[in-house]
Amino acid sequence: MRGMLAVMSRPPFRGRPWAPEDRTGGPLDDVLDGVRHHIPDLVVERITVKHAGDDDNVYFLGDSTSYDLVQMDSHEDGQPPFYIEGDDTARCTDVATAVAFICDQLHGEG
């Protein structure tokens, strides 16, 4: 029952789910692919904005038990730098550093 309570008490999505098939066309795709390699139950959502001029390059990352553990912002089309916030913050310009930092923030496996 504890697992069910954890699922029921987690916050609702803030955007739309971002599946492995969803692509930006930029290095952000490689970052998310890399994190998914280490954390297969990765849950990603992309923020939904109301106005076309608003920045929608914000992603929330978590796992099947806790959404919204890490926030990652990128430039248009998934371009770096990547601004990543979890328990710690980082500005990453390359894929490998971003993957390692996110994995560490999510599960301490960087």
Buried (B, 14 or more C-beta within 10 A) or exposed (E): EEEEEEEEEBEEBBBEEBEEEEBBEBBBBBBBEBBBEBBEEBBBBBBEEEEEEEEBBBBBBBBBEBBBBBBBBBBEEBBBBBBBEBEEEBEBEEBEBBBBBBBBBBBEEE
